[in-house]
Amino acid sequence: AVKAAATKPKAEPPQMIGVPGARDKRAAKERGKTRPPVFDSMSEVTNAVAELRHSFTGFASEPLISRLFSTDTKKVIDGLAAIGGQLADHKGTGTAAVLDSADLIIKWSALKLYEMSNVSLAMRVLDLLNPLLDAMQSSGMPLTEGEACILLPCLAEKVGANQDTLRNRMR
């Protein structure tokens, strides 16, 4: 007897999930409470990472979340590429999904830039931030107070980075 080939369920693609208005709701909830991240210990960084990972639930597929929060640099780069691919979606649905969660992506990017010493990964994060900020601008979505409070100090710190490649890229 010939057994039927077991079909493996198709894996969910790593992607952001559009939830219209979610960014605005999170911004209203955080208004006046956001401060630039200052970490005094590794446990504070670990807690911030866990909290942010939880915040992505419902706004990104589980495969994307696991890539973005992986300790494997290649997986993180895959996650960045998935978001970048959605931003480049000319139909607009992918871009809209990313913009609905722009605040989470900005928080994740700032946290990654603070915690990492891998210059090539930092460059990839910056490669994602540029089109994200451009898409926000062309969609009439200015940075919220909270997003600016988190991102701008991080970028300012990277302008003075010891690594020439990173410092020059920031300028």
Residue pairs with C-beta under 8 A, 6 or more apart in sequence:
11 63
12 61
12 62
12 63
13 61
13 63
13 82
14 60
14 61
14 63
14 64
14 67
14 78
14 79
14 82
15 60
15 61
15 64
15 82
15 86
15 94
15 97
16 59
16 60
16 61
16 64
16 83
16 86
16 94
16 97
16 98
16 100
16 101
16 105
17 58
17 59
17 60
17 61
17 97
17 101
18 93
18 96
18 97
18 100
19 58
19 59
19 100
19 101
20 96
20 100
21 100
22 59
22 100
22 101
23 99
23 100
23 101
23 102
23 103
23 141
23 144
26 103
26 104
27 103
27 144
27 145
27 146
27 147
30 146
31 145
31 146
32 145
33 146
34 145
34 146
34 149
34 150
35 149
36 149
36 150
36 153
36 154
37 48
37 110
37 111
37 114
37 150
37 154
39 45
39 48
39 114
45 111
45 114
45 115
48 111
49 69
49 111
49 115
52 104
52 107
52 108
52 111
53 65
53 69
55 104
55 107
56 64
56 65
56 68
56 101
56 104
56 108
57 65
59 100
59 101
59 104
60 68
60 101
60 104
64 79
64 82
64 83
66 75
67 75
67 76
67 78
67 79
67 82
68 76
68 79
68 80
68 108
70 76
70 79
73 118
73 120
73 121
76 112
76 121
76 124
77 121
77 124
80 124
80 125
80 127
80 128
83 98
83 105
83 128
83 132
84 127
84 128
84 131
85 94
86 94
86 95
86 97
86 98
87 94
87 95
87 98
87 128
87 131
87 132
87 135
88 94
88 95
88 131
89 95
95 135
95 139
98 105
98 132
98 135
99 135
99 136
99 139
99 141
102 132
102 136
102 141
102 147
103 144
103 146
103 147
105 128
105 132
106 129
106 132
106 143
106 147
106 150
106 151
107 147
107 150
109 125
109 128
109 129
109 151
109 154
110 150
110 151
110 154
112 121
112 122
112 125
113 122
113 125
113 154
113 155
113 158
114 154
114 157
116 122
119 163
119 165
119 166
122 158
122 166
123 165
123 166
123 169
126 169
126 170
129 151
133 143
136 142
136 143
143 151
155 170
158 166
158 167
158 170
159 167
159 170
159 171
160 167
161 167
161 170
